[in-house]
């Protein structure tokens, strides 16, 4: 299915009937990764999952987005798929999707009541840089400054882009220039101030081998979100919902009250 947001064509999946559940994927991912979860939830819920602009089959924004921009899109999408009967909504987000939902729900931007919130290996906790990371950042900034000088740019027009493509995480290296700028804006915003403001019943799901958003982040979120619970999937990494899919879906069915007999039927 398709919607238009600020002139951008946004593709999304909608499946099932019942109360509304909306899923938001992580950075560099897409809605298709949620297919098993969508099929499981669609037994009882009407499930919607978009490709966030810049990912999957949705168009890329014309300029870099901040976390506030991603929150605004997420709110608009929820409002788009929600009907007049959807006074409450269930929300789930993986990684960047989780970070966006933390700010969206914790800031009160979403007027609709969130019945349940599911954060999967969520991003949003900014850590102090190690000395080695600080050295790499300084080297990168020096190189960027030199390669941005007009005479150097004239002689080596693609040098800066090559430097950027070799620096940072895999997500950063693979991103377009606009999405790299967006990523820099987003990853430097710490959302822990919003965690105590979340009133929805919240489940955190984490892989104990997650190297991108470590388990300690999930444990911190559990402490800061009132009444939340943390489910740890042994042997799973950052994509815990794929690494331990059977266990993950069992946790989802339990949390959302979906009987295993219904899921199998």
DRENLO-561232 format. One line per 10 residues: for each residue x, y, z of C-alpha. Coordinates in nm, 3 decimals. Each point is the difference from the previous one (the first is absolute). Last residue first. Example, Ala and Ser with C-alpha at 12.3 -4.5 7.8 and 13.67 -1.06 7.14 Angstrom:
BEGIN
1.367 -0.106 0.714; -0.137 -0.344 0.066
END
This chain:
BEGIN
-0.472 -2.190 1.284; 0.348 -0.018 0.143; -0.021 0.348 0.144; -0.347 -0.069 0.135; 0.121 -0.317 0.176; 0.299 0.191 0.135; -0.236 0.245 0.165; 0.065 0.370 -0.062; -0.012 0.197 0.323; 0.231 0.282 -0.103
0.282 -0.072 0.243; -0.028 -0.379 -0.039; -0.022 0.008 -0.379; 0.294 0.240 -0.015; 0.217 -0.216 0.227; -0.076 -0.305 -0.215; 0.088 0.204 -0.308; 0.340 0.082 0.148; 0.070 -0.360 0.097; -0.071 -0.123 -0.353
0.187 0.290 -0.162; 0.322 -0.032 0.194; 0.238 0.170 -0.245; -0.287 0.177 -0.179; -0.163 0.180 0.294; 0.345 0.033 0.157; 0.123 0.219 -0.285; 0.269 0.160 0.217; 0.137 -0.339 0.103; -0.162 -0.312 0.138
0.176 -0.273 0.197; -0.241 0.017 0.292; -0.313 0.209 -0.053; -0.051 0.240 0.292; -0.353 0.112 0.091; -0.009 0.330 0.191; -0.305 0.131 0.186; -0.136 0.350 0.048; -0.181 0.126 0.311; 0.127 0.357 -0.031
0.255 0.044 -0.280; 0.333 0.099 0.159; 0.119 -0.333 0.142; -0.107 -0.198 -0.308; 0.167 0.260 -0.221; 0.327 -0.048 0.187; -0.025 -0.378 -0.039; -0.065 0.042 -0.370; 0.304 0.223 -0.036; 0.211 -0.252 0.196
-0.103 -0.260 -0.259; 0.213 0.183 -0.254; -0.144 0.204 -0.288; 0.234 -0.081 -0.288; 0.181 -0.303 0.146; -0.312 -0.201 0.089; 0.113 -0.335 0.141; -0.264 -0.011 0.277; -0.268 0.068 -0.260; -0.265 0.231 0.137
-0.377 0.032 0.033; -0.143 0.287 0.205; -0.370 -0.015 0.089; -0.187 0.315 0.098; -0.347 0.057 0.145; -0.050 0.360 -0.108; 0.078 0.290 0.236; 0.330 0.111 -0.153; 0.121 0.313 0.181; 0.287 -0.179 0.177
0.152 -0.086 -0.342; -0.013 0.349 -0.154; 0.320 0.129 0.166; 0.179 -0.312 -0.130; -0.036 0.118 -0.359; 0.363 0.084 -0.080; 0.040 0.177 -0.334; 0.334 -0.057 -0.173; -0.126 -0.293 -0.204; -0.271 0.207 -0.170
0.190 0.299 -0.134; 0.291 -0.211 -0.126; -0.245 -0.244 -0.160; -0.181 0.278 -0.182; 0.326 0.130 -0.145; 0.083 -0.352 -0.117; -0.353 -0.027 -0.144; 0.056 0.311 -0.211; 0.341 -0.120 -0.124; -0.137 -0.346 -0.089
0.049 -0.278 0.251; 0.224 -0.306 -0.034; 0.289 0.148 0.199; -0.229 0.121 0.280; -0.179 -0.333 0.037; 0.337 -0.180 0.000; 0.116 0.226 0.281; 0.227 0.302 -0.037; 0.249 0.090 -0.270; 0.079 -0.155 -0.338
-0.298 0.153 -0.186; 0.071 0.336 0.160; 0.356 0.002 -0.129; -0.116 -0.102 -0.347; -0.259 0.281 0.001; 0.272 0.247 0.097; 0.229 -0.120 -0.278; -0.259 0.023 -0.277; 0.081 0.350 -0.130; 0.380 -0.039 0.029
0.158 0.303 -0.174; -0.298 0.233 0.041; -0.074 -0.131 0.348; 0.364 0.063 0.098; -0.014 0.358 -0.126; -0.339 0.059 0.170; 0.104 -0.138 0.342; -0.239 -0.282 0.102; 0.272 -0.267 -0.033; 0.208 0.169 0.268
-0.287 0.039 0.246; -0.122 -0.355 -0.062; 0.346 -0.141 0.063; 0.035 0.189 0.326; -0.351 -0.105 0.105; 0.076 -0.367 -0.077; 0.324 0.006 0.197; -0.181 0.163 0.295; -0.278 -0.260 -0.013; 0.252 -0.284 -0.008
0.182 0.144 0.302; -0.328 0.037 0.192; -0.091 -0.361 -0.078; 0.338 -0.112 0.133; -0.048 0.202 0.321; -0.345 -0.160 0.051; -0.308 0.210 -0.071; -0.260 0.048 0.272; -0.314 -0.195 -0.075; -0.325 0.123 -0.155
-0.306 -0.207 0.094; -0.266 0.018 -0.271; 0.006 -0.331 -0.184; -0.243 -0.278 0.076; 0.087 -0.369 -0.012; -0.377 -0.052 -0.037; -0.227 0.250 0.176; -0.364 -0.109 0.032; -0.259 0.252 0.120; -0.351 -0.092 0.115
-0.322 0.197 0.030; 0.134 0.318 -0.155; -0.270 0.266 0.028; -0.034 0.230 -0.303; 0.127 0.356 0.044; 0.345 -0.098 -0.126; 0.241 0.288 0.062; -0.005 -0.078 0.375; 0.377 0.017 0.027; 0.036 -0.353 0.136
-0.207 -0.158 -0.277; 0.176 0.165 -0.294; 0.341 0.006 0.170; -0.008 -0.368 0.089; -0.167 -0.082 -0.333; 0.286 0.151 -0.199; 0.262 -0.190 0.200; -0.196 -0.321 -0.053; -0.011 0.050 -0.376; 0.373 0.074 0.010
0.052 -0.344 0.161; -0.323 -0.197 -0.054; -0.337 0.158 0.067; -0.338 -0.120 0.121; -0.321 0.194 0.062; -0.343 -0.116 0.118; -0.275 0.254 -0.053; -0.295 0.143 0.192; -0.296 0.208 -0.116; -0.002 -0.197 -0.323
-0.373 0.014 -0.080; 0.038 0.317 -0.206; 0.248 -0.186 -0.222; 0.377 -0.005 0.034; 0.212 -0.053 -0.314; 0.064 0.367 -0.072; 0.022 0.109 0.365; 0.270 -0.260 0.059; 0.182 0.118 -0.313; -0.019 0.365 0.103
0.132 -0.082 0.348; 0.289 -0.198 -0.149; 0.080 0.283 -0.243; 0.007 0.258 0.280; 0.220 -0.228 0.210; 0.240 -0.042 -0.291; 0.015 0.379 -0.035; 0.066 0.038 0.374; 0.285 -0.248 -0.035; 0.153 0.234 -0.256
-0.039 -0.035 -0.376; 0.259 0.091 -0.263; -0.134 0.152 -0.319; -0.194 -0.117 -0.306; -0.147 -0.291 0.191; 0.052 -0.346 -0.157; -0.294 -0.174 -0.163; -0.147 -0.316 0.146; 0.077 -0.347 -0.137; 0.239 -0.104 0.276
0.152 0.296 0.179; 0.029 0.375 -0.050; -0.351 0.070 0.122; -0.099 -0.267 0.259; -0.122 -0.317 -0.170; -0.329 -0.035 0.176; -0.154 -0.270 0.221; -0.371 -0.038 0.071; -0.162 -0.285 0.195; -0.373 -0.045 0.058
0.006 -0.229 0.300; -0.104 -0.349 0.111; 0.144 -0.248 -0.250; 0.179 0.295 -0.161; 0.251 -0.005 0.287; 0.169 -0.321 -0.115; 0.000 0.093 -0.369; 0.145 0.344 0.081; 0.268 -0.155 0.222; 0.104 -0.240 -0.276
0.005 0.285 -0.255; 0.193 0.247 0.218; 0.313 -0.007 -0.216; -0.222 0.103 -0.292; -0.056 0.344 0.155; 0.354 0.117 -0.076; 0.349 0.030 0.148; 0.274 0.263 -0.028; -0.094 0.149 0.336; -0.260 -0.202 0.189
-0.358 -0.098 -0.080; -0.324 0.151 0.132; -0.303 -0.217 0.079; -0.360 0.115 0.053; -0.268 -0.203 0.179; -0.367 0.097 -0.042; -0.281 -0.194 0.168; -0.175 -0.253 -0.225; 0.059 -0.121 -0.355; 0.302 -0.132 -0.188
0.264 0.152 -0.229; 0.133 0.341 -0.099; 0.342 0.031 -0.161; 0.153 0.335 -0.088; 0.153 0.205 -0.278; 0.061 0.373 0.042; 0.002 0.236 -0.298; 0.151 0.330 0.108; -0.181 0.331 -0.060; -0.002 0.090 0.368
-0.146 -0.344 0.073; -0.183 -0.190 -0.273; -0.152 -0.341 0.072; 0.040 -0.335 -0.172; -0.106 -0.361 0.043
END
